[in-house]
Amino acid sequence: MSRPYTDAGRAQLNALSADDSPVLLLEIQHDDLAEPVRVAQHTEDVLRTDPTPTTAPDLTSNGNDGTLTGGPVWTTDGPNEAIRGALAYDGINKMYVDLAYAPAQYPGSGSWTMEAFVKAPDSNTSSVVTHTASRGGPALSLHHDTANPGQLAFTLTDSSSNALTGTFSGAAFNDAWNRISWVIDRATNILRLYINGAPSPDTFDISGLGDISQRPGLDYDILIGDDYLLGQITDFRLWNVARTQAEIQADMNIRLTGTEPGLVGYWPLQSVITYTALAFDAHLPDDVDGTEPRAQLVIDNIGEELVQWLEMSSGGEGATARFIQVLPSDPDTIEYEVTMDLANVDMTPVEVSGELSFDSLVNTPGVAIRHTPETTPDIF
């Protein structure tokens, strides 16, 4: 249950954000919370990048997590509201996500679909977008066609070193987000490409190719990126079926769970921290002699997550509230932050409130060892 902003309040916040005025973020943290509760005092969600992950999790049961190699950078960019966040490649260094060889994720002699969102300029003539590699040469290479700017070319080689090359018409690279779906259909022996759910007019006969999984004696990995890619990639998927146009269109703009039938590899390639737009306020404490000043935090009740946390944590005992100030134009740069103790948390169907203080700091002893006569018997 959430209390929306009033029209006047929303207009005021919109006016503030129009000139890039600071936005206040809040994180409620506790040992019993797997992740902090994150909210933004703003009319829209605020996204920040978590730059720390060095792996790209595979959300399918195969669990073939990828290793970031060469320094691709996490960003908050993305094709839509559902798929936010990507890996960015600088076009100068050899960067990729290395997915170790996993037989269940290779087509062998069967059908296969590989999908990803890609954002790259048409001038990016030397880049490889996705690259199935061995230490002896590529078995599958999807790359920019240097002779046809903006178009996607491929090389596909089977286990007997028979190779097929070609180029698909259509603007796969135009410095905008495009969903690339590359489909091997063994029932018809046709290789085809879909760009944003629409088929390229070019198709290729693959009846002359045999097994395209792993050549004998060679160690194949799938490399996402590689070969000095300039651009971004997100939401990389592998299927052991030839997906139809309708199937591609049905879920190309949403995140998957990793349990969809036929999905054998799913790497979202996202490392984004979302602060949910929600009304909250911190009231200054009353300055009353003889009492310790305590501010009051009031936040909209965002539902089940907070309720479960309060039940597990004895009313939020031991929680902290971290306030962060950022600019909407650069949310990854913290302008100011402070962390306070949060205690005496109370909840109603409309709001959650609690007392803010610096108790943990104020009550910390000033010395490491202290002599207290009442608790030191027989010292004299």
N, C-alpha and C positions, 0 to 999 in steps of 0.2 A: 504494500500500500504506500503510495507516495503522494505528497501534497504538491501540486504544480505551482509554478510561479504565478503571481498575479499579473495581469496585463501591464500594470505600471512597473512592477518589478522586472519583468522580462524586457520591457522597453528600455529601462535604465541600464540593465546589463548589456543589452545589444549596443547601446550607445557607448558604453565603456569599451566593449570588445572591438568596436569599429576603429578606435585609434590605438589598438593593441595595448590597452591598459592591463596591468597585472591581474592574474587570475589566482585565486586561492584554492589550493588542493588540500585534501585531508586524507590521512591514512590512520585507521584504527588498527593497532597491532596487539596481539596477545599470543602467548605460547600455544593456546588451544585453537588458534586460527591457522589453517594451512597457508593461507594468503591473507594479507591485510585487507580490510574493507576500504575501498578507495572511492572517493567522491570528489566532485569539482563544483565550486561555487560559480557556475557558468550555465549558459543556456544550451550548450552542446557538450558532449563528452570530450574530454581532453585525452589525447594519446601521447604517451612518452615511450621512448625506446629503452628496452633492457639490453645493454650492449654486452652482457657477460656470457651468454651461452656460446660454447664452442662446438656444439653438436646440433644436428637437425633431427629431431625425433621422427621416427616412422610410427604412425598411429595405428597401423594394422598389427595383427597378431604376429607377423613375421619379425617385427621389432628391429628392423635393419637400420639403426640410427646412422645418419651421415656425419662425417667429420668435416668441419670447415677448414679449408686449406688455402693458404695464400692471403688471407685477410679480407674476405668479403664482409661487408658491413651491414648490420641490421638497420632497417629504416621503418618509419611509420607509414610510408606510402603504400598504396594498394588500389586495386581496380574498383572496389565498391565498399559499401558500409559493412557487408558481411565478411569480406576478405580484406583485412587491413594489416599491413606489414609485409615486408619483403626483404630479400637479400640484394644488396647493390654491389656491382662489380665496376672497377674504375677504368677498364680498357687499357691499363698500363701494365699491371701485374697479372701473373697467371694465377687466377683465383677459381676455386670450385668447391662443391660439396662432394666428398668422396663417399659413395655408397658401396660397401664391400660386396663382393660377388655372392649372390643368394639365388640358388637355382629356381626357387619358387617365383622369383620376380623376373625371370627371363622367359621368352616365348617358346624357345625350342622350335618345334615344328607346328606350334599352335598359333592361335590368334592373339592379338596384343593391341592395347591402346595406351598411348602415353600422352599425358596432358599437362599443361602448365600455363600460367599467365606470364607473359613476357612483355617488357617495356624496353625498347632499344631504338636508337635512331637508325635511319636507313643508310647513314654514312658509315655505320659500324661494319665495315667490309671484312674484317679479319676474324670476327668473333664466332665461336661455336656456342650454340644456345644450350643444347643438351648433347651429351657425348657418351656413348657406351664405349669404353676404352679397354684395351688390353695393353700389356707392357710390350706387345709386339705390333700394335697398330689397331685402328678402330674397327669394331664390328658394326657400329652404328654411329653416324655423325649427322647431326642436324645443325646446319650452319647458314650464315648469311651468304647468298650468292653474289660474289664480287662482280659478276657480269650483269646482274639484274638487281640493282639496289632496291632494298626493301623486301625481297622475296626469299623464301626459305628453300635451301637445297639440302640434299641428303646423300649419304653413301651407306649402303646396307650390304654387309658381307656375311655369307653363311660359313658353317664350320669346314667346308671344303674350299674356302677362299674364292667362291663365286661372288662377284660383286655387281650391285645395281646402283646407278647414280641417277639423279634427276633434280628438277626444280619445280616447285609448285607456284603457279600464278597466284597473285593476291598479295595485299600489303600486310605482311606479317610483322614488319618493322617500320614504324612511322612515328616513333617517340611517344606512343600512346600505349595503354594497356590492351593487349590482345590475347584472347584465349586460343592457344594452339593445341589442337587435338590430332594426333598422328595415329592412324589406324591400319593395322595389318589384319586383313580378313582372309583366313585360310580356306573358308568355305567357297569363296569366289576367286581366291588368289589375286586379290586386288589390294594395293596400297593407296590410301587416300589421305587427304589433309582437310581438316575443318578449321576455319579461322572465325572465331566468335560464333561458332555454331553453324556457319554457312560453309558448304563444301567448295573446295577449290575445283575449277573445271578440269584439272589434270589428275589422272589416275595412272597407276603403274602396275604392270603385270609381274607378279612375283612367283609365277609357277616354276621358274628356273632356279629358284633358291631352295636349299634344303634347311637343315637345322640352323637357327641363328642365335643359339644360346652361347656356348663357350667352345672356342676352338681348342683342340687337344693341346695340353701342355702350356696354355696361356692363361694368365690370371686376369680375368675381366672385372672391372669395376664400372659402375655407372657414375659419371661425373656430371653434376649439374653446374653448368657454367663452363669454365675452362677456355683456353686459347684466347685469352685477353678480351673477354667479353666486356663491352661497355653497355651497361644497362642494369635492369633489375628482373628478378624471377621470383615468383611466389606460387604456392598451391600446386606442387608437383605430384602427379598421380600416375600409377601404373595399374593396369587391369589385365587379366588373363582372358579377356573376351574382346571381340570386335564390337565396339559400341556403335549404336546407330545414331543418326543425327538427332532423333527425338530424345534419346537417352543423354546425349551430350548437352543438349539445350536445357534439359530438365534440372540439372544440378551444377551447371558450369559457374554460376554466380553465387553459390552458397558453400559454406564449409561442410565437409563430410565428418562422419563420426569415426571412420576407419573400419567399420564393420559391414559396409555395403557389400552385397554379393558380387564376386568377381574382382574386388579391389584387393590387390596383393602388395601394394606399396603406396603410402600416403605421407608426404612430407609437406606440411603447411608452409614451412619456411617463414614463420612469423614469430617475432619476439617483441610484442607490443604490450605495454601496461596501459589499461584503460581506466580512467577516472570518470565515473558515471555522473552526469549532470544532475545535481540534486541541491535543494535549498538547505543550507545549514548556517549557523551563526554562533559566535562566541561572545558572550556578554561579559563585560569587565566586572571584576569583583567589587563588592561594597567595601569601603575603607572604614572598618569599624575597629576602634581601639580594643586591644586585648584578644583579637581573633586573627587567625591566619587567613590572609586573603585567598579566595578561591574564585576562579572564573567559572562560568557555566557554558557548557557546549550543548547546543540543541540542533538535532539533525533529523531530517525526515526518516521515518521508519521504512527501510528498503526491503523489509520482508523476512523471509525464512532464514536467510543467512545470519542476520543479527540475532534472531530469536534463538536459533540453535547455539550460537556462540555464547549468549548470556546464560543459557541453561547449563552448558558445559563448564563455564568459567566462574560459577558462583557469583553471578551478577557483574561480571567484568572485572573482578579483582585482579590487580596486577597489569591492567591494560595501559597502553600509552596512546597518545594522539599526536601525530606528526603533522604540522602545518607547513606547507610548501608554497612559495610564491613563484610563479613563472609568467612569462609572456606568451600569449597564444601563438605568436610567430616563431617562437623558439622554446617549446616546452621542455626540451631536454636540458636546458640551462637553468639551474636553480638560482633565483635572485636572492632568496632569503628562506630560511627554514628554522623551525624551533620544535622541539619534542617535549611534551608535558605528560605528567601522570594523569590518568583518567580513572576516577573512582566514583562510587555511589551511583552507578548507572541505573537508570529507570526507563521503562518502556511503556508506551501507550500504543493504541492502534494507529496513532497519527505520527508520533515522534519518539525519538530516543534522546535522553538527556543525561548529562553526567557532570561531575565537578572536575575542573582542571586545576592542577597545582604543580609545584616543584618539590613535592614531599620527598621523593627519592634522593634529590640533591640536598635539600635543606637538612634532612635527617642523617646524612652521611657524616660519620665522625671525621674531625679534622686531622686526627693523627692515627697512625696504624695501630699503636699500642697505648692503652689508657689504663691508669691505675685507679681503681674504685675501692676505697677501703672496706665498704660494706660487703664486697664480694671477694675479698682477699684475706681469708682467715690466717692467723698465726704469723702475720708478717712482722709483728713486733714482739 
